[in-house]
Amino acid sequence: MEKQILELLIGLDSEVKGLKSEIGSMKSEMTGMKSEIGSMKSEMTGMKSEMTGMKSEIGSMKSEMTGMKSEIGSVKSGLGSLKSEMAGMKSEMHERFNGVNERFNTVDKRFDTVEGKLDGMGNQFELTNESRINEVGFLDNKVNRLEKEIFIMKSKSNR
């Protein structure tokens, strides 16, 4: 009888150790996820500074274009050769704006991928917590059953 109790306790001990190691691995996974989130935050900070640079570049382009418009207005009075030169400058500015638009599009794509990663991590965190809650309930049930069995065995051996 005592041998059976001892075997049951040894079995329970090994199960608890297994669950402890699983919980330890989950903790290390969470640490990894935290470091990933930190790296994504720093990446987003970098993107934010890049966007600030683009905003200032657009501002300088706007002021450049304003200067060109006033120059065109003053030169417009009779110089046909300058008119063609200005058309070339206009196409150059259009190309610059296209370049800026492409950069904005790549930044938007980066934000979309970062948001997707954050959503995935949130779901993974919820699933991890749910599995922990289920494991604790499993352990409680197992311990309660063993305590009942031990009590019954003790009461039978005392008779």
ChimeraX attribute file (.defattr): number of C-alpha atoms within 10 A of each C-alpha:
attribute: neighborCount
match mode: 1-to-1
recipient: residues
	/A:1	10
	/A:2	11
	/A:3	8
	/A:4	11
	/A:5	14
	/A:6	11
	/A:7	12
	/A:8	15
	/A:9	15
	/A:10	12
	/A:11	12
	/A:12	16
	/A:13	12
	/A:14	12
	/A:15	13
	/A:16	13
	/A:17	12
	/A:18	12
	/A:19	16
	/A:20	12
	/A:21	12
	/A:22	13
	/A:23	15
	/A:24	12
	/A:25	12
	/A:26	15
	/A:27	13
	/A:28	12
	/A:29	14
	/A:30	16
	/A:31	12
	/A:32	12
	/A:33	16
	/A:34	13
	/A:35	12
	/A:36	15
	/A:37	16
	/A:38	12
	/A:39	12
	/A:40	16
	/A:41	13
	/A:42	12
	/A:43	14
	/A:44	16
	/A:45	12
	/A:46	12
	/A:47	16
	/A:48	13
	/A:49	12
	/A:50	14
	/A:51	15
	/A:52	12
	/A:53	12
	/A:54	16
	/A:55	13
	/A:56	11
	/A:57	13
	/A:58	15
	/A:59	12
	/A:60	12
	/A:61	15
	/A:62	13
	/A:63	12
	/A:64	12
	/A:65	15
	/A:66	12
	/A:67	12
	/A:68	15
	/A:69	14
	/A:70	11
	/A:71	12
	/A:72	14
	/A:73	10
	/A:74	11
	/A:75	13
	/A:76	12
	/A:77	8
	/A:78	9
	/A:79	10
	/A:80	10
	/A:81	8
	/A:82	13
	/A:83	14
	/A:84	11
	/A:85	10
	/A:86	15
	/A:87	11
	/A:88	12
	/A:89	14
	/A:90	15
	/A:91	11
	/A:92	12
	/A:93	16
	/A:94	12
	/A:95	12
	/A:96	14
	/A:97	14
	/A:98	12
	/A:99	12
	/A:100	16
	/A:101	13
	/A:102	12
	/A:103	15
	/A:104	15
	/A:105	12
	/A:106	12
	/A:107	17
	/A:108	13
	/A:109	12
	/A:110	15
	/A:111	14
	/A:112	12
	/A:113	12
	/A:114	17
	/A:115	13
	/A:116	12
	/A:117	15
	/A:118	15
	/A:119	12
	/A:120	11
	/A:121	17
	/A:122	13
	/A:123	11
	/A:124	14
	/A:125	14
	/A:126	11
	/A:127	12
	/A:128	16
	/A:129	12
	/A:130	11
	/A:131	11
	/A:132	16
	/A:133	11
	/A:134	10
	/A:135	14
	/A:136	12
	/A:137	12
	/A:138	11
	/A:139	15
	/A:140	11
	/A:141	12
	/A:142	12
	/A:143	14
	/A:144	11
	/A:145	12
	/A:146	16
	/A:147	12
	/A:148	11
	/A:149	14
	/A:150	18
	/A:151	12
	/A:152	12
	/A:153	15
	/A:154	13
	/A:155	10
	/A:156	9
	/A:157	10
	/A:158	7
	/A:159	5
